Amino acid sequence: MIIIEQLKKVKDTRSHINQVYPVIKVAFVVITAMLCGQNKWTDIKDFGEGNIDW
């Protein structure tokens, strides 16, 4: 998948303390949430938590 290949190029500049999830997974959740109509950070967070098994 082209999106995943591009996301692999993103450098994670967060400190180790803040790296609960890999940056590629965070970016994927943000993109899919936005494609599903989530526009606010709280909605994106809820979307991610609601689909964590996915």
N, C-alpha and C positions, 0 to 999 in steps of 0.2 A: 504494500500500500504506500503510495507516494507521500501521504501526510506523515506517516510514521517515520519514513526515511528522513524527511526534512526535520522532524522533531528530534531525531537522534543527534542532529548537529547543534542543538541548543545547548549552550554551556550553563551549568548550574553554579551560580555565584553565591548561593545561600551558604550560611555557616552550617556546620554539621549538626548543630543543635536544632536548626529549623528544617532539616531534611527528613520529615516524617514519611513523605512519599517522594518517589523519584520525579524529577521535573518533567519527564516525558509523560508520565501518568497524569500529572496535574494539568499539563497543557492539553492532553487528550480529553480530559473531563470538561475543561473550560470550553473547548471547541464543540464537543458534542452537546453540552448543555445549551450553548448559544444557538446551535442549529435546531434545537428542540424548543426554542423560544424563551429561554431564560435570559433576562437582561440585567438583573441585579446580582451583586456578589452573594447576597444571602440566598437567592434562588439557585445560583450555581452551586453553592455549598450544599444546600438541601438536595439538589439533583445528584451531586456526587455521592453524598451519604446514602441516599435512597437507592443508588445503583452500584454500590461498592462491590457486590458480588459479581456484577457484570463486568 
